[in-house]
Amino acid sequence: MEKPNLNYIQQISGGDKDFETSMLTILKDEFPKELSSIKKNFEEKDYKQLSFNIHKIKHKISMFGMEKSFDLASKVELEIKNKHSEQYANLITILERINVYLNDK
């Protein structure tokens, strides 16, 4: 299973540590809120908003160098649009792993 990393952020920063710190601060602030919204909208069966939430968080998944997880999020987004959730639990596992990773940074 893929592990989150900061390689992409370090690559686009060009060695600018202030930029890296700023990006990490933003991610640490936004990511838990977005994860919470995803869970809430799933529980409430608000599939339209849930699909939007998943779409919105996908770019953050890719920022952590997790290409397979990004692909899974895209599949889940389509599933949710069709009111299916077969892969939802797998996506939540990935998002929680990212959240733990951010908490450790």
DAWOWO-V407394 format. One line per field, one symbol per residue. phi: phi as a letter, one per 40 degrees, with the letter a starting at -180 (. if undefined). burial: + if it has 24 or more other C-alpha atoms within 12 Angstrom, else -. A space follows every 10 residues. Layout:
BEGIN
phi=???
burial=???
END
This chain:
BEGIN
phi=.cbcabdccc cccggccccd cccccccccc dccccccccc ccccfccccc ccdcdccdcc dcccgbcccc ccccccdcdc dcgbadbdcc ccdccccccc dcccc
burial=--++++--+- ---------- --++--+--- ++-++-+++- -+----+-++ ++++++++-+ ++++++--++ -+++++++-+ ----+--+-- ++-++++++- -+---
END
